[in-house]
Amino acid sequence: EGEETQEFVVVESAAINTFLGDAFRNHTTTVADNSDDIQPHRQSALVPPPSMPQLRAKYDSLILFVMTEIDSQSLWIHRKHSNLSNVFGEAPGAVMEARRQFDNALDAMIHEITIAGEEDENNPSLKDGDGDGGGCCHYLLPTGFSAVDILFVHCCSWAQQIGWLEGNNGTSIHTSTMGNSDENAPKPLTPKLEAYLKQCRSRPAFMRATGLRKNQVDEKKKRPINSKL
């Protein structure tokens, strides 16, 4: 109990999400249904418990793959040598290789997207779902939405913003700094990835978080340039 009350700081997105998933595994929230009545809702586990070692290992492997192969070895290379080139220097060759790395890693992740419950039709806990893992839901774990989906969708949004991945309706949200050749054109959205992103982004929690982030950005724009707040 003493350790829990002391100041405790966790850094890195994967570690933060995993810690929160473990710490609030039995958390119950209240949500509004279609009749606007507030009802208790048991959240699905964002992180598989240690008591399910194979599923936990699958979660660990996917979240590490996203953070190493897509985030740090692809998207961050672009950010460092494009947006932050005044600090890290320009390296167009590195950015080009990072783009190829992203395309290959994304294909590997798309292969992992599954329909929750399809891997074990005889398992009632997967077949019935809990509001997040029914038979028509596309997620990265067969048990439904998890913290690895949060990070993967974030990376997909990031890729769309820099023009590496096709946006909604076949458009690019932002033009890449690498030019407009076919080689540098946004990677097309496959039907599977498009359905997956739509599923995740339609979640109420995602929409609330997006709204909060937009408000933060808007507030920051209103501050004086020399403001430290």
Stockholm file with secondary structure:
# STOCKHOLM 1.0

chainA/1-229         EGEETQEFVVVESAAINTFLGDAFRNHTTTVADNSDDIQPHRQSALVPPPSMPQLRAKYDSLILFVMTEIDSQSLWIHRKHSNLSNVFGEAPGAVMEARRQFDNALDAMIHEITIAGEEDENNPSLKDGDGDGGGCCHYLLPTGFSAVDILFVHCCSWAQQIGWLEGNNGTSIHTSTMGNSDENAPKPLTPKLEAYLKQCRSRPAFMRATGLRKNQVDEKKKRPINSKL
#=GR chainA/1-229 SS CHHHHSCCCCCSHHHHHHHHHHHTTTCEEEEECTTSCEEEEECCCSSCCTTSHHHHHHHHHHHHHIIIIIIIIIIHHHIIIIITHHHHCCCHHHHHHHHHHHHHHHHHHHHHCEETTTTCTTCHHHHHCSSSSCTTCEESBTTBCCHHHHHHHHHHHHHHHTTSBCCGGGCCSSCCTTCSSGGGSCBCCCHHHHHHHHHHHTSHHHHHHHHHHHHHHHHHHHSCTTCCC
#=GC SS_cons         CHHHHSCCCCCSHHHHHHHHHHHTTTCEEEEECTTSCEEEEECCCSSCCTTSHHHHHHHHHHHHHIIIIIIIIIIHHHIIIIITHHHHCCCHHHHHHHHHHHHHHHHHHHHHCEETTTTCTTCHHHHHCSSSSCTTCEESBTTBCCHHHHHHHHHHHHHHHTTSBCCGGGCCSSCCTTCSSGGGSCBCCCHHHHHHHHHHHTSHHHHHHHHHHHHHHHHHHHSCTTCCC
//
